[in-house]
Amino acid sequence: PQMPHGRMPLPSFWKVVEDTLQQSSAQLRTFCQTFETVTPSPVTQPLNPAEERKVLSLVSKHGPDKLYQVTSNISGSKDLDLTLLRGQIVALLQSADTKGNTSRWLVDAGGPRGFVPAAKLQPY
């Protein structure tokens, strides 16, 4: 099998290879940046068995339409706030806190219940 650059002196051949690699690496970078801005990264991660059991119990208690997934880590600052990791599944109990604030939702995290910022939840 004859390489297209087979008659080229070696240093020039490596130069061509290097240029091609740099070019495709730059294209890949551009593609990745475009992709990240166009589509929000999916948070859906495969659930481990313990998490899966929790999800099933949340579904049986609250129904599938009440399930939400945490889109980024939440560190609770107030008394009744939950601290949750990105990707965790919770069930919505109430889409407002005790003062009627709709940006904080009451959720069941499969045991602990508490408030989380509504903006960090997406329907599961």
C-alpha positions, -999 to +999 in steps of 0.1 A: +000+000+000+016+032-012+010+063+010+000+094-010+030+112+006+053+082+002+078+101-021+080+131+002+110+136+024+103+125+059+104+160+076+079+174+051+057+143+056+056+149+093+048+185+087+017+175+066+006+151+093+010+177+120-009+204+101-037+179+094-039+170+131-039+206+142-066+214+118-089+186+128-082+193+165-092+230+159-124+218+141-132+194+169-128+222+195-151+245+175-176+217+172-175+210+209-180+247+218-209+249+194-224+218+207-222+230+243-238+263+236-266+248+214-276+219+237-276+221+274-256+192+286-280+163+295-278+156+332-294+122+329-269+098+342-273+061+346-287+055+381-270+031+405-292+004+420-298+022+453-308+054+435-330+033+412-349+018+441-353+053+456-368+065+423-392+035+422-404+043+457-408+080+448-428+070+417-451+047+437-456+073+464-460+104+442-465+093+406-440+097+376-452+131+367-439+145+400-403+134+395-376+160+388-339+157+383-314+180+400-295+199+372-266+211+393-253+206+428-274+223+455-260+232+489-288+241+512-281+273+532-313+277+553-328+253+579-351+233+557-330+234+526-317+201+511-282+196+499-284+175+467-260+164+440-265+170+403-284+141+387-303+131+419-340+124+414-366+140+438-404+141+439-422+174+440-444+178+470-453+215+467-442+241+441-438+268+468-423+272+502-442+280+534-442+317+526-456+310+491-423+316+474-425+297+441-388+298+434-383+273+463-400+239+460-407+213+487-394+180+475-390+144+488-355+132+482-364+096+490-362+101+527-352+136+536-377+163+527-369+199+523-367+229+500-346+233+468-343+261+442-369+254+415-344+266+389-322+237+396-348+211+388-360+197+355-388+172+348-374+137+348 
